[in-house]
Amino acid sequence: MATAGTTGVVIADLVARDVESDAIRSASTDGEIIGGHITGGTTAIDVSAATTISGVTIDGAAEGIHSRSPDPVRADEIRIDALDLGVNAAPGSPFQLTGSSVHALEAVRGQIEQHGTNDLSLPPLNLLGAIGLPLILLAVVLEQVHVTRQRRAGVRSRRMPPVPVGVPG
């Protein structure tokens, strides 16, 4: 955490796993976040002052980058695979994204100025599958519980109505 009033704080090659809140929270003017890998957690990077973020990889965080800085924040060559929100620029927070990959249910929110080639899309299919697979397994288990309870209660399978032989026309 870099507090307001500090300037030029550099965070390089940070590795953080499953941090409960913010892996990086910075209010340092002209700060730099260079390289590193952040996995899991609520918000990977939360900035409230002019900051340059480059070469960072974020995997599995609920929110990749949250910017509430009134001054420009730059993100260059970053890779975000977030669960909910990739880049969140609050109103009045200028954000510049260059040559980056952001995959999340909502890749960007707010005014994002894009330069170069950026890949903004939904999360990878394997992440969506990891979310959906437990739900499918739960449905199968609940169906088996239902069938077992009906058998124990003596409920036979449903009788089908008789098929009409001849319908007067």
ABEGO torsion letter per residue (X at the ends): XBBBGBBGBBBBGBBBBGBABBABBBABBGBBBBEEBBBEEABABBBABBBBBBGBBBBGBABABBBABABBBBBBGBBBBBAABABBBBBGBBBBBBGBBBBBABABBEBBBBBEBBBBBBBBAAAAAAAAAAAAAAAAAAAAAAAAAAAAAGBBBBBBBBBBABBBX
